[in-house]
Amino acid sequence: MKFNVGGIDRILRIVVGVALLGATVTGFLPVWGYIGVIPLVTGLVGFCPLYPIIGFSSKK
């Protein structure tokens, strides 16, 4: 597994993931808000499984 998520991309993924999960836990969003786990995990791990498929990397 090669890292393919870099800098700003990682920060945005983590922020969006935490925001979605927080809004879901507090009741502002329905159950679909738990989808925030995906950007949170990919941001923390630094790897997005979709990027190799489309031939993209935000890591320099």
C-alpha positions as CSV (number, residue, x, y, z in Angstrom):
1,M,0.0,0.0,0.0
2,K,1.5,3.3,-1.2
3,F,0.5,6.6,0.4
4,N,-1.5,8.6,-2.2
5,V,-3.3,11.2,0.0
6,G,-1.2,14.2,0.8
7,G,-1.3,17.5,2.7
8,I,-4.4,19.5,2.2
9,D,-6.3,16.5,1.0
10,R,-5.7,14.6,4.2
11,I,-6.7,17.6,6.4
12,L,-9.9,18.1,4.4
13,R,-10.8,14.4,4.6
14,I,-10.3,14.4,8.4
15,V,-12.3,17.6,9.0
16,V,-15.2,16.4,6.7
17,G,-15.2,13.0,8.3
18,V,-15.3,14.3,11.9
19,A,-17.9,16.9,10.9
20,L,-20.2,14.2,9.4
21,L,-19.8,11.8,12.3
22,G,-20.3,14.6,14.9
23,A,-23.4,15.8,13.1
24,T,-24.8,12.3,13.0
25,V,-24.0,11.5,16.6
26,T,-25.7,14.7,17.8
27,G,-28.8,14.1,15.7
28,F,-28.4,16.8,13.0
29,L,-28.0,14.2,10.3
30,P,-29.7,10.8,9.9
31,V,-27.9,7.5,9.8
32,W,-26.3,8.1,6.4
33,G,-23.9,10.6,8.1
34,Y,-21.9,7.6,9.3
35,I,-20.4,7.6,5.8
36,G,-18.0,10.1,7.3
37,V,-16.0,7.1,8.5
38,I,-14.7,6.7,5.0
39,P,-13.0,10.1,4.5
40,L,-11.9,10.0,8.2
41,V,-10.1,6.7,7.8
42,T,-8.6,7.5,4.4
43,G,-7.3,10.8,5.7
44,L,-5.8,9.2,8.8
45,V,-4.3,6.3,6.9
46,G,-3.1,8.4,3.9
47,F,-4.4,6.0,1.3
48,C,-7.5,6.2,-0.9
49,P,-8.4,3.0,-2.7
50,L,-10.2,5.0,-5.5
51,Y,-7.1,7.0,-6.5
52,P,-5.1,4.1,-8.0
53,I,-8.1,3.1,-10.1
54,I,-8.4,6.6,-11.6
55,G,-4.6,7.1,-11.7
56,F,-4.4,10.0,-9.3
57,S,-2.3,10.9,-6.3
58,S,-2.4,14.1,-4.2
59,K,0.9,13.2,-2.5
60,K,4.0,14.8,-3.9
